[in-house]
Amino acid sequence: MKRLNSQLQHDGAPLELILLIRTLLAGCKEISFRVSQGALAGVLGSTLSENVQGETQKKLDVISNQILKDTLRESGYVKAISSEEEDDVVPCNPEGKYLVSFDPLDGSSNTEINSLIGTIFSITHAPQWMEPNDPSAFLQPGTQMVAAGYVLYGPSTMLALTTGRGTHIYTLDKTHGGFLLTHPNVQVPEDTAEFAINASNQRHWEPPMQNYIADLMAGEEGPRGKNYNMRWVAAMVGDIHRVLCRGGIFMYPFDKRNPSIPGKLRLLYEANPMAFLMEQAGGLANTGEGRILEVMPEEIHQRVPTLLGSKNEIETCLSYYAQEK
């Protein structure tokens, strides 16, 4: 099996980007260890509280954010960081060539039930004329990413990664601490009979999504003419990993509860990196109104509706939106 370094070199990634990815993954390996310890490490808990000395007791998502922040700031390769857990951008090395955005622990509530969680990240070039603390540096469309991926903390720790030359999945070999290529050039099947959506939000969806899901649920007797299974992990990394491995469609659509917030998932930390991985694996990624990677961010915590997955199923889903126009 190929090691991560060899595959990145084969894909033509520049040395500095390879070193940055390795640095980022060193932080993820530490998170993987903390996750595997669970309650034994004393890092679980649903609220931020204070101990008897008045010190803040941090949850695992906060600890994961600090691990990645410290690791990347010390690397020298990064000009600034944006994190789902930070209100503002975090300045790093003014001479750094890259910007890194991440969700340090996607699905962190799943730690309480020992279920799937993960880290999602993306890397872009840093505009050299901007100051490290300038958030507008991050306001680039997803088409400008040079790398994106996630690390899934499950029965084994797995990495899905793209540098624009296909999507590859690696498995962490804990005997020597390196990621080995186990699923090269992943291709998402174009057709599927699986979908992932939080059905409890059904009453809030727009008519196109209501109609699309109703037709899936109608099964063989409905207009789609086949039975569908619903799968929902409640962690984006788990659902997207399943789609990459065996096809499917993942949806977190716009809903009407708060019209000022167009979706639940954040563009920089979740939608963009997953869209890059999906497109590089032959799938599609859309908001319902256009390609996710072409959305121009307006602020670093911007949210977007998200449709990701098998090409033909995404196109069918989008046809319901087209009928409404």
C-alpha positions as protocol buffer text, in pm:
chain_id: "A"
residue {
  index: 1
  type: MET
  ca { x: 0 y: 0 z: 0 }
}
residue {
  index: 2
  type: LYS
  ca { x: 115 y: 350 z: -82 }
}
residue {
  index: 3
  type: ARG
  ca { x: 190 y: 591 z: 196 }
}
residue {
  index: 4
  type: LEU
  ca { x: 32 y: 934 z: 200 }
}
residue {
  index: 5
  type: ASN
  ca { x: 353 y: 1112 z: 101 }
}
residue {
  index: 6
  type: SER
  ca { x: 399 y: 895 z: -208 }
}
residue {
  index: 7
  type: GLN
  ca { x: 45 y: 953 z: -330 }
}
residue {
  index: 8
  type: LEU
  ca { x: 65 y: 1329 z: -275 }
}
residue {
  index: 9
  type: GLN
  ca { x: 391 y: 1341 z: -469 }
}
residue {
  index: 10
  type: HIS
  ca { x: 232 y: 1130 z: -745 }
}
residue {
  index: 11
  type: ASP
  ca { x: -56 y: 1378 z: -760 }
}
residue {
  index: 12
  type: GLY
  ca { x: 188 y: 1666 z: -807 }
}
residue {
  index: 13
  type: ALA
  ca { x: 130 y: 1841 z: -475 }
}
residue {
  index: 14
  type: PRO
  ca { x: 406 y: 2094 z: -397 }
}
residue {
  index: 15
  type: LEU
  ca { x: 638 y: 2009 z: -110 }
}
residue {
  index: 16
  type: GLU
  ca { x: 516 y: 2288 z: 118 }
}
residue {
  index: 17
  type: LEU
  ca { x: 155 y: 2173 z: 76 }
}
residue {
  index: 18
  type: ILE
  ca { x: 256 y: 1815 z: 154 }
}
residue {
  index: 19
  type: LEU
  ca { x: 431 y: 1931 z: 472 }
}
residue {
  index: 20
  type: LEU
  ca { x: 127 y: 2136 z: 572 }
}
residue {
  index: 21
  type: ILE
  ca { x: -108 y: 1839 z: 521 }
}
residue {
  index: 22
  type: ARG
  ca { x: 123 y: 1619 z: 729 }
}
residue {
  index: 23
  type: THR
  ca { x: 126 y: 1881 z: 1005 }
}
residue {
  index: 24
  type: LEU
  ca { x: -252 y: 1907 z: 1002 }
}
residue {
  index: 25
  type: LEU
  ca { x: -283 y: 1528 z: 1019 }
}
residue {
  index: 26
  type: ALA
  ca { x: -46 y: 1515 z: 1315 }
}
residue {
  index: 27
  type: GLY
  ca { x: -307 y: 1717 z: 1503 }
}
residue {
  index: 28
  type: CYS
  ca { x: -584 y: 1486 z: 1380 }
}
residue {
  index: 29
  type: LYS
  ca { x: -393 y: 1183 z: 1507 }
}
residue {
  index: 30
  type: GLU
  ca { x: -381 y: 1342 z: 1852 }
}
residue {
  index: 31
  type: ILE
  ca { x: -756 y: 1405 z: 1832 }
}
residue {
  index: 32
  type: SER
  ca { x: -804 y: 1042 z: 1727 }
}
residue {
  index: 33
  type: PHE
  ca { x: -623 y: 928 z: 2040 }
}
residue {
  index: 34
  type: ARG
  ca { x: -828 y: 1159 z: 2264 }
}
residue {
  index: 35
  type: VAL
  ca { x: -1150 y: 1033 z: 2102 }
}
residue {
  index: 36
  type: SER
  ca { x: -1046 y: 669 z: 2148 }
}
residue {
  index: 37
  type: GLN
  ca { x: -993 y: 728 z: 2521 }
}
residue {
  index: 38
  type: GLY
  ca { x: -1347 y: 861 z: 2562 }
}
residue {
  index: 39
  type: ALA
  ca { x: -1458 y: 897 z: 2922 }
}
residue {
  index: 40
  type: LEU
  ca { x: -1121 y: 762 z: 3041 }
}
residue {
  index: 41
  type: ALA
  ca { x: -957 y: 1086 z: 2931 }
}
residue {
  index: 42
  type: GLY
  ca { x: -1212 y: 1304 z: 3110 }
}
residue {
  index: 43
  type: VAL
  ca { x: -1290 y: 1500 z: 2793 }
}
residue {
  index: 44
  type: LEU
  ca { x: -1660 y: 1423 z: 2756 }
}
residue {
  index: 45
  type: GLY
  ca { x: -1943 y: 1647 z: 2871 }
}
residue {
  index: 46
  type: SER
  ca { x: -2231 y: 1839 z: 2720 }
}
residue {
  index: 47
  type: THR
  ca { x: -2167 y: 2182 z: 2873 }
}
residue {
  index: 48
  type: LEU
  ca { x: -1880 y: 2415 z: 2947 }
}
residue {
  index: 49
  type: SER
  ca { x: -1850 y: 2444 z: 3324 }
}
residue {
  index: 50
  type: GLU
  ca { x: -1596 y: 2547 z: 3585 }
}
residue {
  index: 51
  type: ASN
  ca { x: -1410 y: 2329 z: 3831 }
}
residue {
  index: 52
  type: VAL
  ca { x: -1358 y: 2421 z: 4196 }
}
residue {
  index: 53
  type: GLN
  ca { x: -1054 y: 2632 z: 4106 }
}
residue {
  index: 54
  type: GLY
  ca { x: -1268 y: 2837 z: 3865 }
}
residue {
  index: 55
  type: GLU
  ca { x: -1093 y: 2688 z: 3559 }
}
residue {
  index: 56
  type: THR
  ca { x: -1294 y: 2615 z: 3250 }
}
residue {
  index: 57
  type: GLN
  ca { x: -1349 y: 2246 z: 3179 }
}
residue {
  index: 58
  type: LYS
  ca { x: -1326 y: 2205 z: 2806 }
}
residue {
  index: 59
  type: LYS
  ca { x: -1531 y: 1967 z: 2597 }
}
residue {
  index: 60
  type: LEU
  ca { x: -1368 y: 1752 z: 2329 }
}
residue {
  index: 61
  type: ASP
  ca { x: -1472 y: 1985 z: 2047 }
}
residue {
  index: 62
  type: VAL
  ca { x: -1300 y: 2279 z: 2219 }
}
residue {
  index: 63
  type: ILE
  ca { x: -992 y: 2068 z: 2291 }
}
residue {
  index: 64
  type: SER
  ca { x: -982 y: 1952 z: 1927 }
}
residue {
  index: 65
  type: ASN
  ca { x: -998 y: 2311 z: 1809 }
}
residue {
  index: 66
  type: GLN
  ca { x: -706 y: 2404 z: 2034 }
}
residue {
  index: 67
  type: ILE
  ca { x: -498 y: 2106 z: 1916 }
}
residue {
  index: 68
  type: LEU
  ca { x: -539 y: 2201 z: 1551 }
}
residue {
  index: 69
  type: LYS
  ca { x: -490 y: 2571 z: 1617 }
}
residue {
  index: 70
  type: ASP
  ca { x: -166 y: 2514 z: 1808 }
}
residue {
  index: 71
  type: THR
  ca { x: -34 y: 2263 z: 1556 }
}
residue {
  index: 72
  type: LEU
  ca { x: -100 y: 2486 z: 1255 }
}
residue {
  index: 73
  type: ARG
  ca { x: 24 y: 2808 z: 1417 }
}
residue {
  index: 74
  type: GLU
  ca { x: 355 y: 2645 z: 1500 }
}
residue {
  index: 75
  type: SER
  ca { x: 405 y: 2500 z: 1150 }
}
residue {
  index: 76
  type: GLY
  ca { x: 508 y: 2824 z: 979 }
}
residue {
  index: 77
  type: TYR
  ca { x: 316 y: 2730 z: 661 }
}
residue {
  index: 78
  type: VAL
  ca { x: -11 y: 2899 z: 756 }
}
residue {
  index: 79
  type: LYS
  ca { x: -89 y: 3269 z: 734 }
}
residue {
  index: 80
  type: ALA
  ca { x: -426 y: 3245 z: 908 }
}
residue {
  index: 81
  type: ILE
  ca { x: -685 y: 2998 z: 1033 }
}
residue {
  index: 82
  type: SER
  ca { x: -1063 y: 3010 z: 1033 }
}
residue {
  index: 83
  type: SER
  ca { x: -1248 y: 2761 z: 1252 }
}
residue {
  index: 84
  type: GLU
  ca { x: -1610 y: 2687 z: 1319 }
}
residue {
  index: 85
  type: GLU
  ca { x: -1524 y: 2725 z: 1689 }
}
residue {
  index: 86
  type: GLU
  ca { x: -1367 y: 3072 z: 1654 }
}
residue {
  index: 87
  type: ASP
  ca { x: -1560 y: 3398 z: 1619 }
}
residue {
  index: 88
  type: ASP
  ca { x: -1280 y: 3556 z: 1418 }
}
residue {
  index: 89
  type: VAL
  ca { x: -988 y: 3443 z: 1207 }
}
residue {
  index: 90
  type: VAL
  ca { x: -671 y: 3340 z: 1392 }
}
residue {
  index: 91
  type: PRO
  ca { x: -354 y: 3508 z: 1255 }
}
residue {
  index: 92
  type: CYS
  ca { x: -46 y: 3289 z: 1224 }
}
residue {
  index: 93
  type: ASN
  ca { x: 276 y: 3345 z: 1026 }
}
residue {
  index: 94
  type: PRO
  ca { x: 259 y: 3668 z: 819 }
}
residue {
  index: 95
  type: GLU
  ca { x: 481 y: 3495 z: 560 }
}
residue {
  index: 96
  type: GLY
  ca { x: 269 y: 3179 z: 547 }
}
residue {
  index: 97
  type: LYS
  ca { x: 150 y: 3073 z: 201 }
}
residue {
  index: 98
  type: TYR
  ca { x: -174 y: 2902 z: 298 }
}
residue {
  index: 99
  type: LEU
  ca { x: -506 y: 2957 z: 471 }
}
residue {
  index: 100
  type: VAL
  ca { x: -669 y: 2665 z: 655 }
}
residue {
  index: 101
  type: SER
  ca { x: -1039 y: 2639 z: 744 }
}
residue {
  index: 102
  type: PHE
  ca { x: -1174 y: 2357 z: 958 }
}
residue {
  index: 103
  type: ASP
  ca { x: -1453 y: 2210 z: 1165 }
}
residue {
  index: 104
  type: PRO
  ca { x: -1242 y: 2055 z: 1442 }
}
residue {
  index: 105
  type: LEU
  ca { x: -1497 y: 1796 z: 1552 }
}
residue {
  index: 106
  type: ASP
  ca { x: -1798 y: 1747 z: 1330 }
}
residue {
  index: 107
  type: GLY
  ca { x: -2080 y: 1563 z: 1508 }
}
residue {
  index: 108
  type: SER
  ca { x: -1922 y: 1624 z: 1848 }
}
residue {
  index: 109
  type: SER
  ca { x: -2247 y: 1543 z: 2029 }
}
residue {
  index: 110
  type: ASN
  ca { x: -2196 y: 1187 z: 1908 }
}
residue {
  index: 111
  type: THR
  ca { x: -1907 y: 1149 z: 2153 }
}
residue {
  index: 112
  type: GLU
  ca { x: -2162 y: 1090 z: 2427 }
}
residue {
  index: 113
  type: ILE
  ca { x: -2290 y: 776 z: 2249 }
}
residue {
  index: 114
  type: ASN
  ca { x: -1955 y: 659 z: 2104 }
}
residue {
  index: 115
  type: SER
  ca { x: -2072 y: 718 z: 1748 }
}
residue {
  index: 116
  type: LEU
  ca { x: -1900 y: 857 z: 1437 }
}
residue {
  index: 117
  type: ILE
  ca { x: -1732 y: 1198 z: 1446 }
}
residue {
  index: 118
  type: GLY
  ca { x: -1459 y: 1364 z: 1243 }
}
residue {
  index: 119
  type: THR
  ca { x: -1252 y: 1665 z: 1143 }
}
residue {
  index: 120
  type: ILE
  ca { x: -1324 y: 1849 z: 816 }
}
residue {
  index: 121
  type: PHE
  ca { x: -1068 y: 2084 z: 658 }
}
residue {
  index: 122
  type: SER
  ca { x: -981 y: 2284 z: 348 }
}
residue {
  index: 123
  type: ILE
  ca { x: -669 y: 2466 z: 232 }
}
residue {
  index: 124
  type: THR
  ca { x: -639 y: 2766 z: -3 }
}
residue {
  index: 125
  type: HIS
  ca { x: -357 y: 2998 z: -106 }
}
residue {
  index: 126
  type: ALA
  ca { x: -319 y: 3304 z: 115 }
}
residue {
  index: 127
  type: PRO
  ca { x: -333 y: 3640 z: -64 }
}
residue {
  index: 128
  type: GLN
  ca { x: 7 y: 3780 z: 18 }
}
residue {
  index: 129
  type: TRP
  ca { x: -108 y: 4143 z: 15 }
}
residue {
  index: 130
  type: MET
  ca { x: -354 y: 4086 z: 301 }
}
residue {
  index: 131
  type: GLU
  ca { x: -283 y: 4102 z: 671 }
}
residue {
  index: 132
  type: PRO
  ca { x: -305 y: 3770 z: 864 }
}
residue {
  index: 133
  type: ASN
  ca { x: -600 y: 3899 z: 1069 }
}
residue {
  index: 134
  type: ASP
  ca { x: -805 y: 4006 z: 765 }
}
residue {
  index: 135
  type: PRO
  ca { x: -1111 y: 3777 z: 733 }
}
residue {
  index: 136
  type: SER
  ca { x: -1168 y: 3885 z: 372 }
}
residue {
  index: 137
  type: ALA
  ca { x: -870 y: 3666 z: 275 }
}
residue {
  index: 138
  type: PHE
  ca { x: -1099 y: 3367 z: 330 }
}
residue {
  index: 139
  type: LEU
  ca { x: -1376 y: 3499 z: 106 }
}
residue {
  index: 140
  type: GLN
  ca { x: -1277 y: 3287 z: -191 }
}
residue {
  index: 141
  type: PRO
  ca { x: -1504 y: 3050 z: -385 }
}
residue {
  index: 142
  type: GLY
  ca { x: -1447 y: 2679 z: -330 }
}
residue {
  index: 143
  type: THR
  ca { x: -1294 y: 2652 z: -676 }
}
residue {
  index: 144
  type: GLN
  ca { x: -983 y: 2812 z: -525 }
}
residue {
  index: 145
  type: MET
  ca { x: -915 y: 2528 z: -279 }
}
residue {
  index: 146
  type: VAL
  ca { x: -586 y: 2343 z: -328 }
}
residue {
  index: 147
  type: ALA
  ca { x: -673 y: 2060 z: -87 }
}
residue {
  index: 148
  type: ALA
  ca { x: -966 y: 1941 z: 121 }
}
residue {
  index: 149
  type: GLY
  ca { x: -1057 y: 1639 z: 325 }
}
residue {
  index: 150
  type: TYR
  ca { x: -1184 y: 1489 z: 645 }
}
residue {
  index: 151
  type: VAL
  ca { x: -1056 y: 1250 z: 908 }
}
residue {
  index: 152
  type: LEU
  ca { x: -1320 y: 1005 z: 1030 }
}
residue {
  index: 153
  type: TYR
  ca { x: -1280 y: 875 z: 1384 }
}
residue {
  index: 154
  type: GLY
  ca { x: -1457 y: 539 z: 1376 }
}
residue {
  index: 155
  type: PRO
  ca { x: -1367 y: 171 z: 1420 }
}
residue {
  index: 156
  type: SER
  ca { x: -1058 y: 272 z: 1225 }
}
residue {
  index: 157
  type: THR
  ca { x: -931 y: 626 z: 1168 }
}
residue {
  index: 158
  type: MET
  ca { x: -968 y: 712 z: 799 }
}
residue {
  index: 159
  type: LEU
  ca { x: -870 y: 1008 z: 585 }
}
residue {
  index: 160
  type: ALA
  ca { x: -1046 y: 1120 z: 268 }
}
residue {
  index: 161
  type: LEU
  ca { x: -831 y: 1371 z: 80 }
}
residue {
  index: 162
  type: THR
  ca { x: -814 y: 1549 z: -253 }
}
residue {
  index: 163
  type: THR
  ca { x: -561 y: 1791 z: -398 }
}
residue {
  index: 164
  type: GLY
  ca { x: -756 y: 1820 z: -722 }
}
residue {
  index: 165
  type: ARG
  ca { x: -630 y: 1493 z: -872 }
}
residue {
  index: 166
  type: GLY
  ca { x: -903 y: 1259 z: -756 }
}
residue {
  index: 167
  type: THR
  ca { x: -1035 y: 1162 z: -413 }
}
residue {
  index: 168
  type: HIS
  ca { x: -837 y: 901 z: -220 }
}
residue {
  index: 169
  type: ILE
  ca { x: -918 y: 733 z: 111 }
}
residue {
  index: 170
  type: TYR
  ca { x: -644 y: 634 z: 354 }
}
residue {
  index: 171
  type: THR
  ca { x: -647 y: 432 z: 675 }
}
residue {
  index: 172
  type: LEU
  ca { x: -432 y: 515 z: 977 }
}
residue {
  index: 173
  type: ASP
  ca { x: -192 y: 231 z: 1054 }
}
residue {
  index: 174
  type: LYS
  ca { x: -155 y: 271 z: 1429 }
}
residue {
  index: 175
  type: THR
  ca { x: 146 y: 39 z: 1437 }
}
residue {
  index: 176
  type: HIS
  ca { x: 366 y: 307 z: 1280 }
}
residue {
  index: 177
  type: GLY
  ca { x: 139 y: 613 z: 1286 }
}
residue {
  index: 178
  type: GLY
  ca { x: 111 y: 671 z: 912 }
}
residue {
  index: 179
  type: PHE
  ca { x: -182 y: 689 z: 672 }
}
residue {
  index: 180
  type: LEU
  ca { x: -183 y: 416 z: 404 }
}
residue {
  index: 181
  type: LEU
  ca { x: -377 y: 440 z: 78 }
}
residue {
  index: 182
  type: THR
  ca { x: -660 y: 184 z: 97 }
}
residue {
  index: 183
  type: HIS
  ca { x: -917 y: 323 z: -152 }
}
residue {
  index: 184
  type: PRO
  ca { x: -747 y: 500 z: -445 }
}
residue {
  index: 185
  type: ASN
  ca { x: -944 y: 716 z: -690 }
}
residue {
  index: 186
  type: VAL
  ca { x: -1281 y: 667 z: -526 }
}
residue {
  index: 187
  type: GLN
  ca { x: -1573 y: 688 z: -768 }
}
residue {
  index: 188
  type: VAL
  ca { x: -1924 y: 753 z: -639 }
}
residue {
  index: 189
  type: PRO
  ca { x: -2180 y: 534 z: -823 }
}
residue {
  index: 190
  type: GLU
  ca { x: -2398 y: 752 z: -1046 }
}
residue {
  index: 191
  type: ASP
  ca { x: -2720 y: 583 z: -935 }
}
residue {
  index: 192
  type: THR
  ca { x: -2833 y: 503 z: -583 }
}
residue {
  index: 193
  type: ALA
  ca { x: -3120 y: 380 z: -367 }
}
residue {
  index: 194
  type: GLU
  ca { x: -3004 y: 546 z: -43 }
}
residue {
  index: 195
  type: PHE
  ca { x: -3066 y: 894 z: 90 }
}
residue {
  index: 196
  type: ALA
  ca { x: -2961 y: 1081 z: 404 }
}
residue {
  index: 197
  type: ILE
  ca { x: -3168 y: 1366 z: 546 }
}
residue {
  index: 198
  type: ASN
  ca { x: -3293 y: 1478 z: 887 }
}
residue {
  index: 199
  type: ALA
  ca { x: -3657 y: 1383 z: 829 }
}
residue {
  index: 200
  type: SER
  ca { x: -3768 y: 1551 z: 1153 }
}
residue {
  index: 201
  type: ASN
  ca { x: -3733 y: 1885 z: 969 }
}
residue {
  index: 202
  type: GLN
  ca { x: -3971 y: 1779 z: 692 }
}
residue {
  index: 203
  type: ARG
  ca { x: -4244 y: 2030 z: 780 }
}
residue {
  index: 204
  type: HIS
  ca { x: -3999 y: 2319 z: 734 }
}
residue {
  index: 205
  type: TRP
  ca { x: -3871 y: 2227 z: 385 }
}
residue {
  index: 206
  type: GLU
  ca { x: -3955 y: 2408 z: 64 }
}
residue {
  index: 207
  type: PRO
  ca { x: -4205 y: 2239 z: -174 }
}
residue {
  index: 208
  type: PRO
  ca { x: -3939 y: 2097 z: -413 }
}
residue {
  index: 209
  type: MET
  ca { x: -3769 y: 1903 z: -130 }
}
residue {
  index: 210
  type: GLN
  ca { x: -4105 y: 1801 z: 17 }
}
residue {
  index: 211
  type: ASN
  ca { x: -4209 y: 1658 z: -319 }
}
residue {
  index: 212
  type: TYR
  ca { x: -3877 y: 1490 z: -389 }
}
residue {
  index: 213
  type: ILE
  ca { x: -3864 y: 1308 z: -54 }
}
residue {
  index: 214
  type: ALA
  ca { x: -4232 y: 1211 z: -82 }
}
residue {
  index: 215
  type: ASP
  ca { x: -4157 y: 1042 z: -415 }
}
residue {
  index: 216
  type: LEU
  ca { x: -3859 y: 855 z: -263 }
}
residue {
  index: 217
  type: MET
  ca { x: -4075 y: 738 z: 26 }
}
residue {
  index: 218
  type: ALA
  ca { x: -4344 y: 615 z: -213 }
}
residue {
  index: 219
  type: GLY
  ca { x: -4101 y: 342 z: -325 }
}
residue {
  index: 220
  type: GLU
  ca { x: -4190 y: 98 z: -602 }
}
residue {
  index: 221
  type: GLU
  ca { x: -4548 y: 226 z: -617 }
}
residue {
  index: 222
  type: GLY
  ca { x: -4435 y: 587 z: -665 }
}
residue {
  index: 223
  type: PRO
  ca { x: -4302 y: 777 z: -968 }
}
residue {
  index: 224
  type: ARG
  ca { x: -3942 y: 666 z: -901 }
}
residue {
  index: 225
  type: GLY
  ca { x: -4038 y: 300 z: -935 }
}
residue {
  index: 226
  type: LYS
  ca { x: -3795 y: 163 z: -676 }
}
residue {
  index: 227
  type: ASN
  ca { x: -3755 y: 135 z: -301 }
}
residue {
  index: 228
  type: TYR
  ca { x: -3515 y: 368 z: -118 }
}
residue {
  index: 229
  type: ASN
  ca { x: -3346 y: 328 z: 220 }
}
residue {
  index: 230
  type: MET
  ca { x: -3284 y: 625 z: 450 }
}
residue {
  index: 231
  type: ARG
  ca { x: -2957 y: 643 z: 644 }
}
residue {
  index: 232
  type: TRP
  ca { x: -2872 y: 920 z: 891 }
}
residue {
  index: 233
  type: VAL
  ca { x: -2560 y: 927 z: 1111 }
}
residue {
  index: 234
  type: ALA
  ca { x: -2612 y: 1281 z: 1248 }
}
residue {
  index: 235
  type: ALA
  ca { x: -2249 y: 1362 z: 1167 }
}
residue {
  index: 236
  type: MET
  ca { x: -2173 y: 1490 z: 817 }
}
residue {
  index: 237
  type: VAL
  ca { x: -1843 y: 1303 z: 804 }
}
residue {
  index: 238
  type: GLY
  ca { x: -2018 y: 970 z: 860 }
}
residue {
  index: 239
  type: ASP
  ca { x: -2288 y: 1030 z: 601 }
}
residue {
  index: 240
  type: ILE
  ca { x: -2048 y: 1163 z: 337 }
}
residue {
  index: 241
  type: HIS
  ca { x: -1807 y: 875 z: 398 }
}
residue {
  index: 242
  type: ARG
  ca { x: -2088 y: 630 z: 327 }
}
residue {
  index: 243
  type: VAL
  ca { x: -2182 y: 818 z: 7 }
}
residue {
  index: 244
  type: LEU
  ca { x: -1819 y: 818 z: -113 }
}
residue {
  index: 245
  type: CYS
  ca { x: -1787 y: 445 z: -44 }
}
residue {
  index: 246
  type: ARG
  ca { x: -2116 y: 316 z: -188 }
}
residue {
  index: 247
  type: GLY
  ca { x: -2318 y: 604 z: -332 }
}
residue {
  index: 248
  type: GLY
  ca { x: -2620 y: 792 z: -205 }
}
residue {
  index: 249
  type: ILE
  ca { x: -2748 y: 1145 z: -166 }
}
residue {
  index: 250
  type: PHE
  ca { x: -2693 y: 1364 z: 141 }
}
residue {
  index: 251
  type: MET
  ca { x: -2919 y: 1663 z: 194 }
}
residue {
  index: 252
  type: TYR
  ca { x: -2937 y: 1950 z: 439 }
}
residue {
  index: 253
  type: PRO
  ca { x: -3173 y: 2179 z: 246 }
}
residue {
  index: 254
  type: PHE
  ca { x: -3300 y: 2528 z: 313 }
}
residue {
  index: 255
  type: ASP
  ca { x: -3587 y: 2538 z: 559 }
}
residue {
  index: 256
  type: LYS
  ca { x: -3829 y: 2813 z: 656 }
}
residue {
  index: 257
  type: ARG
  ca { x: -3759 y: 2843 z: 1029 }
}
residue {
  index: 258
  type: ASN
  ca { x: -3520 y: 3136 z: 988 }
}
residue {
  index: 259
  type: PRO
  ca { x: -3518 y: 3286 z: 637 }
}
residue {
  index: 260
  type: SER
  ca { x: -3206 y: 3489 z: 723 }
}
residue {
  index: 261
  type: ILE
  ca { x: -3011 y: 3163 z: 765 }
}
residue {
  index: 262
  type: PRO
  ca { x: -3027 y: 2979 z: 430 }
}
residue {
  index: 263
  type: GLY
  ca { x: -2894 y: 2647 z: 559 }
}
residue {
  index: 264
  type: LYS
  ca { x: -2746 y: 2466 z: 857 }
}
residue {
  index: 265
  type: LEU
  ca { x: -2405 y: 2374 z: 717 }
}
residue {
  index: 266
  type: ARG
  ca { x: -2125 y: 2627 z: 697 }
}
residue {
  index: 267
  type: LEU
  ca { x: -1978 y: 2696 z: 355 }
}
residue {
  index: 268
  type: LEU
  ca { x: -1611 y: 2723 z: 454 }
}
residue {
  index: 269
  type: TYR
  ca { x: -1592 y: 2445 z: 711 }
}
residue {
  index: 270
  type: GLU
  ca { x: -1831 y: 2180 z: 580 }
}
residue {
  index: 271
  type: ALA
  ca { x: -1999 y: 2238 z: 243 }
}
residue {
  index: 272
  type: ASN
  ca { x: -1695 y: 2347 z: 39 }
}
residue {
  index: 273
  type: PRO
  ca { x: -1448 y: 2075 z: 146 }
}
residue {
  index: 274
  type: MET
  ca { x: -1711 y: 1801 z: 110 }
}
residue {
  index: 275
  type: ALA
  ca { x: -1815 y: 1939 z: -230 }
}
residue {
  index: 276
  type: PHE
  ca { x: -1452 y: 1928 z: -350 }
}
residue {
  index: 277
  type: LEU
  ca { x: -1418 y: 1565 z: -237 }
}
residue {
  index: 278
  type: MET
  ca { x: -1750 y: 1470 z: -395 }
}
residue {
  index: 279
  type: GLU
  ca { x: -1682 y: 1631 z: -732 }
}
residue {
  index: 280
  type: GLN
  ca { x: -1334 y: 1477 z: -748 }
}
residue {
  index: 281
  type: ALA
  ca { x: -1504 y: 1139 z: -693 }
}
residue {
  index: 282
  type: GLY
  ca { x: -1748 y: 1189 z: -980 }
}
residue {
  index: 283
  type: GLY
  ca { x: -2042 y: 1310 z: -772 }
}
residue {
  index: 284
  type: LEU
  ca { x: -2220 y: 1643 z: -767 }
}
residue {
  index: 285
  type: ALA
  ca { x: -2252 y: 1918 z: -504 }
}
residue {
  index: 286
  type: ASN
  ca { x: -2524 y: 2181 z: -526 }
}
residue {
  index: 287
  type: THR
  ca { x: -2720 y: 2426 z: -311 }
}
residue {
  index: 288
  type: GLY
  ca { x: -3041 y: 2373 z: -507 }
}
residue {
  index: 289
  type: GLU
  ca { x: -2966 y: 2692 z: -695 }
}
residue {
  index: 290
  type: GLY
  ca { x: -2614 y: 2631 z: -819 }
}
residue {
  index: 291
  type: ARG
  ca { x: -2279 y: 2461 z: -771 }
}
residue {
  index: 292
  type: ILE
  ca { x: -2152 y: 2485 z: -413 }
}
residue {
  index: 293
  type: LEU
  ca { x: -1792 y: 2546 z: -522 }
}
residue {
  index: 294
  type: GLU
  ca { x: -1899 y: 2858 z: -714 }
}
residue {
  index: 295
  type: VAL
  ca { x: -2067 y: 3028 z: -418 }
}
residue {
  index: 296
  type: MET
  ca { x: -1880 y: 3349 z: -331 }
}
residue {
  index: 297
  type: PRO
  ca { x: -1857 y: 3370 z: 48 }
}
residue {
  index: 298
  type: GLU
  ca { x: -1976 y: 3692 z: 208 }
}
residue {
  index: 299
  type: GLU
  ca { x: -1852 y: 3613 z: 559 }
}
residue {
  index: 300
  type: ILE
  ca { x: -1651 y: 3333 z: 720 }
}
residue {
  index: 301
  type: HIS
  ca { x: -1942 y: 3166 z: 902 }
}
residue {
  index: 302
  type: GLN
  ca { x: -2183 y: 3178 z: 608 }
}
residue {
  index: 303
  type: ARG
  ca { x: -2428 y: 2887 z: 580 }
}
residue {
  index: 304
  type: VAL
  ca { x: -2566 y: 2728 z: 265 }
}
residue {
  index: 305
  type: PRO
  ca { x: -2820 y: 2460 z: 170 }
}
residue {
  index: 306
  type: THR
  ca { x: -2633 y: 2144 z: 78 }
}
residue {
  index: 307
  type: LEU
  ca { x: -2705 y: 1859 z: -167 }
}
residue {
  index: 308
  type: LEU
  ca { x: -2419 y: 1612 z: -219 }
}
residue {
  index: 309
  type: GLY
  ca { x: -2389 y: 1271 z: -379 }
}
residue {
  index: 310
  type: SER
  ca { x: -2450 y: 1042 z: -674 }
}
residue {
  index: 311
  type: LYS
  ca { x: -2464 y: 1232 z: -1002 }
}
residue {
  index: 312
  type: ASN
  ca { x: -2792 y: 1105 z: -1142 }
}
residue {
  index: 313
  type: GLU
  ca { x: -2976 y: 1132 z: -810 }
}
residue {
  index: 314
  type: ILE
  ca { x: -2857 y: 1490 z: -753 }
}
residue {
  index: 315
  type: GLU
  ca { x: -2972 y: 1581 z: -1105 }
}
residue {
  index: 316
  type: THR
  ca { x: -3311 y: 1424 z: -1038 }
}
residue {
  index: 317
  type: CYS
  ca { x: -3341 y: 1615 z: -710 }
}
residue {
  index: 318
  type: LEU
  ca { x: -3252 y: 1940 z: -886 }
}
residue {
  index: 319
  type: SER
  ca { x: -3522 y: 1877 z: -1147 }
}
residue {
  index: 320
  type: TYR
  ca { x: -3781 y: 1923 z: -869 }
}
residue {
  index: 321
  type: TYR
  ca { x: -3635 y: 2267 z: -800 }
}
residue {
  index: 322
  type: ALA
  ca { x: -3644 y: 2351 z: -1171 }
}
residue {
  index: 323
  type: GLN
  ca { x: -4015 y: 2267 z: -1185 }
}
residue {
  index: 324
  type: GLU
  ca { x: -4083 y: 2534 z: -924 }
}
residue {
  index: 325
  type: LYS
  ca { x: -3921 y: 2812 z: -1124 }
}
